[in-house]
Amino acid sequence: IDLHLSGLRQLGAEIREEGGFLHCRAPALVGRELVLRMPSVGATENLMLAACGCDGLTTLVGAAREPEIVDLQNCLNKMGAKIKGAGTDTIKIEGVDSLHGCEHSLIPDRNRAFSAAIDNLLSGKKAALKFVEPEHMKVGLALLKGLGCVLSVSEDSVVIEPEVPADKMRELLKAIKPMPEPYPGVDGQMLRMFG
């Protein structure tokens, strides 16, 4: 959590670690440029949230680019925030006096969908994923296509049919050694599904 704490401290939060607990106070947060040394999803989200209440502009450089970051921006903007740039490595957040409620539908969880697909393929069954965002899963789907799976992709669903028996699919999945890299590449969570 060092990225979270460092960023919050730079915005003006007072954080004390004591007995395994973090005691945090934020009498006044002031916007500034924050450079993340790695694109952490959690740190990007926490700093976006904190920056909404800052005085002035906060710029996150080296931000995570996952679809979940874009979804958080969309939700916060509906609530009165002023955020631009989610989905890129630079996000700008202009602090506001307050936020208000809104209605927002969350995007589908791409890693859960991909995990369900792998489970089906390892059982020798086709995977029919409904209510998904295929664009968010494109790297993983390309890997499965490379293993000989047949893909049928529509706007909000994907059907994946294995062309090899389950035991062969298991061997193929274990043999894949993609390098972990930030979204849109194969991130750590997706990588574990191949292991």
C-alpha positions as CSV (number, residue, x, y, z in Angstrom):
1,I,0.0,0.0,0.0
2,D,3.0,2.3,-0.2
3,L,1.7,3.9,-3.4
4,H,-1.6,4.7,-1.7
5,L,0.0,6.2,1.4
6,S,2.6,8.2,-0.4
7,G,0.1,9.7,-2.8
8,L,-2.3,10.6,0.0
9,R,0.5,12.1,2.1
10,Q,1.5,14.2,-0.9
11,L,-2.0,15.5,-1.1
12,G,-1.8,16.6,2.5
13,A,-3.2,13.6,4.5
14,E,-1.7,12.9,7.8
15,I,-1.1,9.2,8.2
16,R,0.2,7.5,11.4
17,E,0.9,3.8,11.6
18,E,0.4,2.3,15.1
19,G,-0.2,-1.2,16.3
20,G,-1.0,-2.5,12.8
21,F,-3.6,0.2,12.2
22,L,-3.4,3.3,10.0
23,H,-4.7,6.5,11.6
24,C,-5.6,9.0,8.8
25,R,-6.6,12.6,9.0
26,A,-7.1,15.0,6.1
27,P,-7.9,18.5,7.4
28,A,-7.2,20.0,4.0
29,L,-6.1,18.2,0.8
30,V,-4.4,20.2,-1.9
31,G,-4.2,19.1,-5.5
32,R,-0.8,18.5,-7.2
33,E,1.0,16.3,-9.7
34,L,1.5,12.7,-8.4
35,V,3.7,10.3,-10.3
36,L,3.0,6.6,-9.7
37,R,6.1,4.5,-10.1
38,M,3.9,1.7,-11.3
39,P,0.3,1.6,-12.7
40,S,-1.5,0.4,-9.6
41,V,-5.3,0.0,-10.0
42,G,-6.1,0.4,-6.3
43,A,-3.8,3.4,-5.9
44,T,-5.1,5.1,-9.0
45,E,-8.7,4.6,-7.7
46,N,-7.9,5.8,-4.2
47,L,-6.1,8.9,-5.4
48,M,-8.9,9.7,-7.8
49,L,-11.4,9.6,-5.0
50,A,-9.2,11.7,-2.7
51,A,-8.5,14.2,-5.4
52,C,-12.2,14.9,-5.9
53,G,-12.1,16.6,-2.5
54,C,-8.8,18.5,-3.0
55,D,-8.4,22.2,-3.5
56,G,-7.2,22.6,-7.1
57,L,-6.1,20.3,-9.8
58,T,-4.5,16.9,-9.2
59,T,-2.7,15.2,-12.1
60,L,-2.0,11.4,-11.8
61,V,0.9,10.5,-14.0
62,G,1.6,6.8,-14.6
63,A,-2.0,5.9,-13.7
64,A,-3.6,2.5,-14.3
65,R,-5.6,2.2,-17.6
66,E,-8.0,-0.6,-16.8
67,P,-11.7,-0.4,-17.8
68,E,-12.5,-0.2,-14.1
69,I,-10.7,3.1,-13.9
70,V,-12.8,4.5,-16.7
71,D,-15.9,3.2,-15.0
72,L,-15.0,4.9,-11.8
73,Q,-14.4,8.2,-13.7
74,N,-17.8,7.8,-15.3
75,C,-19.5,7.2,-12.0
76,L,-17.8,10.0,-10.1
77,N,-18.5,12.5,-13.0
78,K,-22.2,11.6,-12.7
79,M,-21.8,12.5,-9.0
80,G,-20.4,15.9,-9.8
81,A,-16.7,15.2,-10.1
82,K,-14.5,16.8,-12.8
83,I,-12.2,14.0,-14.0
84,K,-10.7,13.6,-17.5
85,G,-8.2,11.1,-18.9
86,A,-9.2,7.7,-17.4
87,G,-8.1,4.9,-19.7
88,T,-4.8,6.8,-20.4
89,D,-1.7,7.0,-18.2
90,T,-2.5,10.6,-17.2
91,I,-5.7,11.5,-15.3
92,K,-6.7,15.1,-14.3
93,I,-9.0,15.7,-11.4
94,E,-10.3,19.1,-10.5
95,G,-11.4,19.2,-6.9
96,V,-15.1,20.0,-6.1
97,D,-16.9,21.1,-3.0
98,S,-19.1,18.1,-2.8
99,L,-20.5,15.0,-4.6
100,H,-24.1,13.9,-4.9
101,G,-25.7,10.5,-5.4
102,C,-26.4,9.0,-8.8
103,E,-27.5,5.8,-10.5
104,H,-24.7,3.9,-12.2
105,S,-24.5,0.4,-13.6
106,L,-21.1,-1.2,-13.1
107,I,-19.2,-2.8,-16.0
108,P,-18.9,-6.6,-16.1
109,D,-15.9,-8.2,-14.3
110,R,-13.6,-9.3,-17.1
111,N,-11.4,-11.4,-14.9
112,R,-14.4,-13.4,-13.5
113,A,-15.7,-13.9,-17.0
114,F,-12.3,-15.1,-18.2
115,S,-11.9,-17.4,-15.2
116,A,-15.3,-19.0,-15.9
117,A,-14.3,-19.6,-19.5
118,I,-11.0,-21.3,-18.5
119,D,-13.0,-23.5,-16.0
120,N,-15.3,-24.6,-18.8
121,L,-12.4,-25.3,-21.2
122,L,-10.6,-27.4,-18.6
123,S,-13.8,-29.4,-18.3
124,G,-13.9,-30.0,-22.1
125,K,-17.0,-27.8,-22.4
126,K,-17.7,-24.7,-24.5
127,A,-17.9,-21.4,-22.6
128,A,-20.9,-19.2,-23.2
129,L,-20.3,-15.8,-21.6
130,K,-23.2,-13.4,-21.5
131,F,-23.3,-9.7,-20.4
132,V,-19.6,-9.2,-20.9
133,E,-17.5,-6.6,-22.6
134,P,-15.4,-8.6,-25.2
135,E,-13.2,-5.5,-25.8
136,H,-12.0,-5.7,-22.2
137,M,-11.0,-9.3,-22.7
138,K,-9.3,-9.1,-26.1
139,V,-5.8,-10.1,-25.0
140,G,-7.0,-13.2,-23.1
141,L,-9.4,-14.1,-26.0
142,A,-6.5,-13.8,-28.5
143,L,-4.5,-16.2,-26.3
144,L,-7.4,-18.7,-26.4
145,K,-7.8,-18.4,-30.1
146,G,-4.1,-19.1,-30.5
147,L,-4.7,-22.3,-28.6
148,G,-7.1,-23.4,-31.2
149,C,-10.4,-22.3,-29.6
150,V,-13.1,-21.1,-31.9
151,L,-14.6,-17.7,-30.8
152,S,-18.0,-16.3,-31.6
153,V,-18.0,-12.7,-30.4
154,S,-21.0,-10.3,-30.3
155,E,-21.5,-6.9,-28.7
156,D,-22.1,-8.3,-25.1
157,S,-21.3,-12.1,-25.3
158,V,-18.6,-14.5,-26.3
159,V,-18.8,-18.2,-27.0
160,I,-15.6,-20.1,-26.8
161,E,-15.4,-23.7,-28.2
162,P,-12.3,-25.8,-27.6
163,E,-11.0,-27.8,-30.5
164,V,-8.9,-30.0,-28.4
165,P,-9.8,-32.4,-25.5
166,A,-9.7,-31.1,-21.9
167,D,-6.4,-32.9,-21.0
168,K,-4.7,-31.3,-24.0
169,M,-6.2,-27.9,-23.2
170,R,-4.8,-28.2,-19.7
171,E,-1.3,-28.9,-21.1
172,L,-1.6,-26.0,-23.5
173,L,-2.7,-23.6,-20.8
174,K,0.2,-24.6,-18.5
175,A,2.7,-24.2,-21.3
176,I,1.7,-20.6,-21.9
177,K,4.1,-18.2,-20.2
178,P,2.8,-14.7,-21.1
179,M,4.8,-11.9,-19.5
180,P,2.7,-9.9,-17.0
181,E,2.1,-6.4,-18.1
182,P,-0.4,-3.6,-17.3
183,Y,-3.8,-3.5,-19.0
184,P,-4.5,-4.1,-21.9
185,G,-1.8,-6.9,-21.5
186,V,-2.1,-10.0,-19.4
187,D,-2.2,-8.7,-15.8
188,G,-1.2,-10.7,-12.7
189,Q,-4.8,-11.8,-12.0
190,M,-5.3,-13.2,-15.5
191,L,-1.8,-14.7,-15.5
192,R,-2.7,-16.9,-12.5
193,M,-5.5,-18.5,-14.5
194,F,-2.9,-19.9,-16.9
195,G,-0.7,-21.5,-14.1
